Amino acid sequence: MTRDQKPNAVAGSTQEEMKVRYTAKAHTSGGRRGGVSRNDDGRLDVKFSAPGGMAPGTNPEQLFAAGWSACFISAMALVAHRMNVTIPADAAIDAEIDLCNSGDVYFLRARLNVSLPGLAREVAQAIVDTTHAETCAYSNATRGNVDTTLNVL
């Protein structure tokens, strides 16, 4: 973005000006087969391995699943608060990220299996739907790019 450009507002946002809340920084080398990634504060230091392989390490899809599900749970708490509902302490998400390909084109597909024990199904569904449609940064980033299925358990 040049100095003269103004940031685009997120669809549906009532904010006139975007505020950067946090910037994650990571240095990665070597890619998914034997690569490494470290962030600037030293809290993350991972080795990469290919999905399904026996080499030590994780893969980008596992990190994506963990990040999206953590963000989604926090976003659900915001949505629930606006609805005057309390998210159960044992709320959980089993995120499944598929690495797919069609010929030489690779893409992701996602399933978020959301557990909100103790909430009426309609309330849980409303929280999940609103979170995905409006609040979760990962959902906003992937909308239209990643086929996503939401399952309320």
C-alpha positions in Angstrom: 0.0 0.0 0.0 1.4 3.4 -0.9 1.3 6.4 1.4 -1.6 7.9 -0.5 -3.8 4.8 -0.4 -6.3 4.4 2.4 -6.8 0.9 3.9 -9.9 -1.0 2.8 -12.6 -1.5 5.5 -13.6 -5.0 6.2 -17.0 -5.8 4.7 -19.7 -4.9 7.1 -17.4 -3.0 9.4 -18.7 0.2 10.9 -15.1 1.5 11.5 -14.0 4.3 9.2 -10.4 3.7 9.8 -8.6 0.4 10.2 -6.4 -0.1 13.3 -3.6 -2.6 13.4 -4.0 -4.6 16.6 -1.0 -6.9 16.3 1.6 -7.9 13.7 3.0 -11.4 13.7 6.5 -11.8 12.3 8.1 -15.1 11.4 11.3 -16.0 9.5 10.9 -19.2 7.5 13.5 -21.1 5.4 13.4 -24.5 3.7 9.7 -25.0 3.1 7.5 -27.8 4.2 10.0 -30.6 3.9 12.7 -30.0 6.5 12.3 -26.2 6.8 12.1 -24.2 10.0 10.2 -21.2 11.1 10.9 -18.9 14.1 9.0 -15.8 15.2 10.7 -12.6 16.3 10.0 -13.0 20.1 11.2 -16.7 20.2 7.8 -18.1 21.3 7.5 -20.1 18.1 10.3 -22.3 16.8 9.1 -25.1 14.6 10.5 -27.6 12.2 8.4 -28.6 9.2 7.7 -32.0 7.7 5.5 -33.1 4.9 1.9 -34.1 5.9 1.7 -37.8 6.7 5.5 -38.2 6.9 7.5 -39.7 9.7 10.0 -36.9 10.0 9.8 -34.8 13.1 8.0 -31.5 12.9 4.6 -30.1 11.9 3.2 -28.9 8.7 1.6 -25.6 7.7 -1.9 -27.1 7.6 -1.7 -28.2 11.2 -0.6 -24.7 12.2 -3.4 -23.2 10.2 -6.0 -25.5 11.9 -4.7 -24.5 15.3 -4.6 -20.8 14.5 -8.1 -20.7 12.9 -9.7 -22.7 15.7 -8.1 -20.5 18.5 -9.2 -17.4 16.7 -12.7 -18.7 16.2 -13.2 -19.6 19.9 -12.2 -16.1 20.9 -14.4 -14.6 18.2 -17.4 -16.7 19.4 -16.9 -15.3 22.9 -17.3 -11.7 21.5 -20.4 -12.7 19.5 -21.9 -14.5 22.5 -21.3 -11.5 24.7 -23.2 -9.2 22.2 -26.0 -11.8 22.4 -25.9 -11.7 26.3 -24.8 -15.4 26.3 -21.9 -16.9 28.1 -19.7 -19.3 26.1 -19.2 -22.5 28.0 -15.7 -22.9 29.6 -15.3 -26.2 27.8 -16.1 -24.8 24.3 -13.9 -26.6 21.8 -13.3 -26.8 18.0 -11.9 -29.8 16.1 -10.5 -28.1 13.0 -9.8 -30.2 9.9 -7.8 -28.6 7.1 -7.5 -30.6 3.9 -4.6 -29.9 1.5 -6.1 -30.8 -1.9 -5.0 -30.6 -5.5 -6.5 -30.7 -8.9 -3.6 -31.3 -11.4 -1.0 -28.8 -10.5 -3.3 -26.5 -8.6 -3.2 -26.8 -4.7 -6.0 -25.5 -2.4 -7.4 -25.9 1.0 -10.7 -27.1 2.3 -11.8 -26.8 5.9 -14.2 -28.2 8.5 -14.8 -26.6 11.8 -16.5 -28.9 14.2 -17.7 -26.7 17.1 -18.7 -27.9 20.5 -20.7 -25.5 22.7 -22.0 -27.8 25.5 -24.9 -26.6 27.5 -26.2 -24.1 24.9 -29.4 -24.7 23.1 -28.7 -25.8 19.5 -30.3 -22.7 17.9 -28.3 -20.4 20.1 -25.0 -22.3 19.4 -25.8 -22.2 15.7 -26.5 -18.5 15.7 -23.2 -17.9 17.5 -21.2 -20.0 15.1 -22.9 -18.5 12.0 -22.4 -14.9 13.1 -18.8 -15.6 14.2 -18.0 -17.1 10.7 -19.9 -14.4 8.8 -18.7 -11.3 10.7 -16.2 -11.7 13.5 -13.4 -14.3 13.0 -10.4 -12.8 11.2 -9.5 -16.2 9.7 -13.0 -16.7 8.4 -12.9 -13.2 6.9 -9.5 -13.9 5.3 -10.5 -17.2 3.8 -14.1 -16.3 2.6 -14.4 -17.1 -1.1 -11.1 -18.9 -1.1 -11.5 -21.9 1.2 -14.5 -24.2 1.0 -15.5 -24.2 4.7 -18.1 -26.4 6.5 -19.3 -25.5 9.9 -20.6 -28.3 12.1 -22.3 -27.6 15.5 -21.9 -30.7 17.5 
